[in-house]
Amino acid sequence: MTDLLLAGWRVRLHCAPDALAEAAAARYAAFAVPEDGPADLTIQAAVRPGPWHGAPAASLLAAALEPDARGYRLAVAEATARLQLEEGLADLTLTAGDPLVSLEYFLRIACALLAFRDGGLLLHAAGLLVAGQVHLFVGVSGSGKSTVTALSPQATALSDDLVLLRPMNGRWMAYGTPFWNPETAARGWQSAGGPVAGIYKLVKSPEVRMEPLSAASAAAEVAANCPVVNGRPELLSELLLRCRALVGAVPAQRLYFRKDAGFWELIERGAS
């Protein structure tokens, strides 16, 4: 059994066989905490014995969740699962592919729904902590999140792909996650966090400049980068309200950048 603390939420992993439990404990060591309190979500993960075939684990993240009376269920080539948020329980049976990779994709789904249940968000963004504040660089795959992270050695990188957000004491806080792009090697201090100072929609460009986003455009950009939740019709109204609250509290801009660190001068100038 491994307990993870993700943005203040305690997620308890029960994995079988032992090889999967040991791999998960090693993979998430930066987020491990003593098993001495109630869990917000307990995930029972098991590998089904029998013939396996190679299945793309990424399809788990894109899987269609089906609502039922007590939560959600899903079934894809590599897994079947049921997630009961109100009870704080999830059952995951892994049936194909790499068990650890499939477990991680399910954990992303679970964190997105758990965060949303409690007023937060899982956001496609690079989170960079500088001078005690977090800057969020938002965009879909290929938009430059990993590039911005690599260009910012002065920052504490929370993630180059997915960051957890939650409102606390009148401010939006951002926290690191173990969910990084596969090719990223450096993951030090990924469990850090801090108040959000700015949101930047990434646009690759030969010039470096920023322009403000309207509240409506900023909320739409944020909502478009909230995986899992933005695919659930019954959650869209609340998602848009939450995104509007976020961009109402945190300035959002479109950041045109090239492959150098010059964009930080603009950010620092705007923060002064």
C-alpha positions in Angstrom: 0.0 0.0 0.0 1.3 3.5 -0.9 -0.2 6.8 0.2 0.4 9.8 -2.1 -0.3 13.4 -1.2 -1.3 15.3 -4.4 -2.1 19.0 -3.9 -3.3 18.1 -0.4 -5.5 15.2 -1.5 -4.5 11.8 -0.1 -4.7 9.0 -2.7 -4.1 5.5 -1.4 -2.9 2.8 -3.9 -3.4 -0.9 -3.2 -1.7 -2.7 -6.1 -1.3 -6.4 -6.9 0.9 -8.2 -7.7 3.8 -7.1 -5.5 5.8 -6.2 -8.6 3.3 -3.5 -9.5 3.1 -2.3 -5.9 6.9 -1.9 -5.8 7.0 -0.2 -9.2 4.3 2.3 -8.2 6.0 3.0 -4.8 9.3 3.8 -6.6 7.5 5.8 -9.4 5.7 8.1 -6.9 8.3 8.2 -4.1 8.4 12.1 -4.2 4.7 12.2 -3.2 4.7 9.3 -0.7 3.5 10.1 2.9 3.0 7.9 5.9 -0.2 5.8 5.9 -1.7 7.4 9.0 -4.9 9.1 7.9 -8.1 8.7 6.0 -7.7 8.7 2.2 -9.7 11.0 -0.1 -9.5 8.2 -2.7 -8.5 4.6 -2.5 -7.6 2.9 -5.7 -7.5 -0.9 -5.8 -5.5 -1.9 -8.9 -4.9 -5.5 -10.0 -3.4 -7.2 -13.0 -5.7 -9.8 -14.6 -3.8 -13.0 -15.2 -3.8 -14.4 -18.7 -2.5 -13.6 -22.2 -1.7 -9.9 -22.7 -1.3 -7.9 -25.8 0.4 -4.6 -26.4 -2.2 -1.8 -26.2 -1.5 1.9 -26.3 -1.9 3.0 -22.7 -2.6 6.6 -23.8 -6.0 5.5 -25.0 -7.0 5.2 -21.3 -6.8 8.9 -20.9 -9.0 9.4 -23.9 -11.4 6.7 -22.9 -15.1 7.6 -22.8 -16.3 7.6 -19.1 -19.7 6.2 -18.7 -21.7 7.6 -15.7 -23.6 5.2 -13.6 -25.6 5.6 -10.4 -22.6 5.8 -8.1 -19.9 7.4 -10.3 -18.2 6.5 -13.5 -17.0 3.3 -15.3 -14.7 2.7 -18.2 -13.7 -0.2 -20.4 -10.9 -0.1 -22.9 -8.4 -2.6 -24.3 -5.9 -2.2 -21.4 -8.3 -1.8 -18.4 -11.7 -1.8 -16.9 -12.5 0.4 -14.0 -15.2 1.9 -11.7 -14.7 5.2 -9.9 -17.0 6.1 -7.1 -16.0 9.5 -5.9 -18.6 10.0 -3.2 -17.4 6.8 -1.5 -13.8 7.7 -2.3 -13.2 4.3 -4.0 -12.0 3.1 -7.4 -11.4 -0.4 -8.7 -9.0 -0.9 -11.6 -8.3 -4.1 -13.5 -5.4 -3.9 -15.8 -5.7 -6.3 -18.8 -3.1 -5.3 -21.4 0.0 -3.2 -22.0 2.4 -1.9 -19.3 0.6 -2.1 -15.9 2.5 0.9 -14.4 1.9 3.1 -17.4 -1.8 2.2 -17.5 -2.1 2.8 -13.7 -0.6 6.3 -14.2 -3.1 7.1 -16.9 -6.0 6.0 -14.7 -4.5 8.0 -11.8 -4.6 11.1 -14.1 -8.3 10.5 -14.7 -9.0 10.0 -11.0 -7.1 13.1 -10.0 -9.0 15.2 -12.6 -12.3 14.1 -11.2 -11.2 14.2 -7.5 -9.9 17.8 -7.9 -13.1 18.9 -9.7 -15.3 17.4 -7.0 -13.5 19.5 -4.4 -13.4 22.8 -6.3 -10.1 22.4 -8.1 -8.8 21.6 -11.5 -6.2 19.4 -13.3 -4.7 21.6 -16.0 -2.6 20.9 -19.0 0.2 23.3 -18.2 3.8 23.6 -17.3 4.0 25.0 -13.7 7.1 27.0 -12.9 7.7 28.3 -9.4 9.8 31.5 -9.2 10.2 33.7 -6.2 7.5 31.9 -4.3 4.9 32.2 -7.1 3.7 29.8 -9.8 3.5 30.7 -13.5 1.3 28.5 -15.6 2.1 28.0 -19.2 -1.0 26.5 -20.8 -1.3 24.5 -24.0 -2.1 21.2 -25.6 0.7 18.7 -26.5 3.3 20.3 -28.8 2.5 23.8 -27.7 5.9 24.3 -26.0 5.3 23.4 -22.3 8.4 21.2 -22.1 10.4 23.8 -24.1 9.5 26.5 -21.6 10.4 24.3 -18.7 13.8 23.5 -20.3 14.4 27.2 -20.9 13.8 28.0 -17.2 16.6 26.6 -15.0 16.1 29.3 -12.4 12.6 27.9 -11.8 11.4 25.0 -9.7 9.5 22.9 -12.2 6.2 21.5 -10.8 5.4 19.7 -14.1 5.9 20.2 -17.8 2.4 18.7 -18.6 -0.2 18.5 -15.8 -0.6 20.7 -12.7 -3.2 20.5 -10.0 -5.0 23.7 -8.9 -7.2 24.3 -5.9 -8.6 27.4 -4.2 -7.3 28.0 -0.7 -7.9 31.0 1.6 -9.0 33.3 -1.3 -6.2 32.4 -3.6 -5.6 29.8 -6.3 -2.7 27.5 -5.5 -0.9 25.3 -8.0 0.9 22.0 -7.1 3.2 19.7 -8.9 2.2 16.2 -10.0 4.1 13.1 -11.1 2.5 13.5 -14.6 5.3 14.6 -16.8 6.0 14.1 -20.5 7.8 10.7 -21.0 10.9 12.2 -22.5 11.5 14.6 -19.5 14.4 13.4 -17.3 14.7 16.1 -14.6 11.9 16.0 -12.1 13.4 17.4 -8.9 11.0 19.3 -6.5 8.0 18.1 -8.5 5.9 18.0 -5.3 6.3 21.7 -4.6 3.5 24.3 -4.9 2.6 27.9 -4.5 0.1 30.7 -5.3 -0.6 31.3 -9.0 0.7 34.6 -10.3 -0.1 34.3 -14.0 -1.5 32.2 -16.8 0.1 32.2 -20.2 -1.4 30.7 -23.4 1.7 29.6 -25.4 2.1 30.5 -29.0 5.3 29.7 -30.8 6.5 32.7 -32.7 9.7 34.4 -34.1 9.0 37.4 -31.9 8.5 37.6 -28.1 5.6 39.5 -26.8 2.5 39.2 -24.6 -1.0 40.4 -25.1 -3.9 40.2 -22.6 -6.6 37.7 -23.0 -10.2 38.7 -22.5 -11.9 37.0 -19.6 -14.1 35.0 -21.9 -11.1 33.9 -24.1 -9.0 33.1 -21.0 -11.8 31.0 -19.4 -12.3 29.1 -22.7 -8.5 28.4 -23.0 -8.4 27.1 -19.5 -11.5 24.9 -19.9 -10.1 23.5 -23.2 -7.0 22.4 -21.2 -8.8 20.6 -18.4 -8.7 17.0 -19.5 -11.3 14.4 -18.6 -13.7 17.0 -17.0 -14.1 19.0 -20.3 -15.3 15.8 -21.9 -18.2 15.3 -19.5 -21.3 17.2 -20.7 -22.8 17.2 -17.2 -19.8 19.0 -15.8 -19.3 21.7 -18.4 -21.4 24.4 -16.9 -19.6 24.2 -13.5 -16.3 23.9 -15.3 -16.8 27.2 -17.2 -17.9 28.9 -14.0 -14.8 27.7 -12.2 -12.5 28.7 -15.1 -14.1 32.2 -15.0 -13.4 32.4 -11.3 -9.8 31.4 -11.9 -9.1 34.0 -14.7 -11.0 36.6 -12.7 -8.5 36.1 -9.9 -5.3 35.5 -11.9 -4.2 37.6 -14.9 -4.1 35.6 -18.2 -2.1 36.5 -21.3 -1.2 35.1 -24.6 2.6 34.6 -24.7 4.4 34.6 -28.0 7.8 33.0 -27.5 10.7 31.5 -29.3 13.3 29.0 -28.2 15.2 31.3 -25.7 14.5 32.6 -22.2 13.7 36.1 -23.3 10.0 35.7 -22.3 10.9 35.9 -18.7 11.9 39.5 -19.0 8.3 40.3 -20.2 6.8 38.2 -17.3 9.1 39.9 -14.7 8.3 43.3 -16.1 4.6 42.6 -15.9 4.9 41.4 -12.4 6.7 44.5 -11.2 
